[in-house]
């Protein structure tokens, strides 16, 4: 039994050691420098109120209740965003392209790329800031992957709820509605924050 446990532990350590901790390390290991960013960014669901809590039934029910309570505000923000062309999937891709261009490890080359970054939105919407119930901030949960030209996944990562805390992006529904550019700036700051944390250049 001891030998089996030791063998299992060794295999587990090898698997962990073999998993690239950053897209830069994964690309280097695969000999990839020329990369592209998938034009399409899919959202798994529409905007919601409150970051979805997972893990057990109580969390699921709490998320449903919170989301339902905030639907009036979500409807207002959806209207403002539609009117002012604030499109989160497009903003995610634009942010990713700009960020990857600043990474020395990569060269963006759409036509002859050896690897491709794929981003998808696991969830996005608004939540209240700490105990300031009237103040809301936009959040986005992203899933990022790096694949080679054959489609093999080399690296993937999801951002966490802890990484969503950004200063200066919380306002009331009324303020966001009255100042669409303030809303756009808040989304941009949050998206840039999340993309930068997912792909930390130089690490």
Rosetta blueprint (number, residue, H / E / L):
1 X L
2 X H
3 X H
4 X H
5 X H
6 X H
7 X H
8 X H
9 X H
10 X H
11 X H
12 X H
13 X H
14 X H
15 X H
16 X H
17 X H
18 X H
19 X L
20 X L
21 X L
22 X L
23 X H
24 X H
25 X H
26 X H
27 X H
28 X H
29 X H
30 X H
31 X L
32 X L
33 X L
34 X E
35 X E
36 X E
37 X E
38 X L
39 X L
40 X L
41 X L
42 X E
43 X E
44 X L
45 X L
46 X L
47 X L
48 X E
49 X E
50 X L
51 X L
52 X L
53 X L
54 X L
55 X L
56 X L
57 X H
58 X H
59 X H
60 X H
61 X H
62 X H
63 X H
64 X H
65 X H
66 X H
67 X H
68 X H
69 X H
70 X L
71 X H
72 X H
73 X H
74 X H
75 X H
76 X H
77 X H
78 X H
79 X H
80 X H
81 X H
82 X H
83 X H
84 X L
85 X L
86 X L
87 X L
88 X H
89 X H
90 X H
91 X H
92 X H
93 X H
94 X H
95 X H
96 X H
97 X H
98 X H
99 X H
100 X H
101 X H
102 X L
103 X L
104 X L
105 X L
106 X L
107 X E
108 X E
109 X L
110 X L
111 X L
112 X L
113 X L
114 X L
115 X E
116 X E
117 X E
118 X E
119 X E
120 X E
121 X E
122 X E
123 X E
124 X E
125 X E
126 X E
127 X E
128 X E
129 X E
130 X L
131 X L
132 X E
133 X E
134 X E
135 X E
136 X E
137 X E
138 X E
139 X E
140 X E
141 X E
142 X E
143 X E
144 X E
145 X E
146 X E
147 X E
148 X E
149 X L
150 X L
151 X L
152 X L
153 X E
154 X E
155 X E
156 X E
157 X E
158 X E
159 X L
160 X L
161 X H
162 X H
163 X H
164 X H
165 X L
166 X L
167 X L
168 X L
169 X L
170 X L
171 X E
172 X L
173 X H
174 X H
175 X H
176 X H
177 X H
178 X H
179 X L
180 X H
181 X H
182 X H
183 X H
184 X H
185 X H
186 X H
187 X H
188 X H
189 X H
190 X H
191 X H
192 X H
193 X H
194 X H
195 X H
196 X H
197 X H
198 X H
199 X L
200 X L
201 X L
202 X L
203 X L
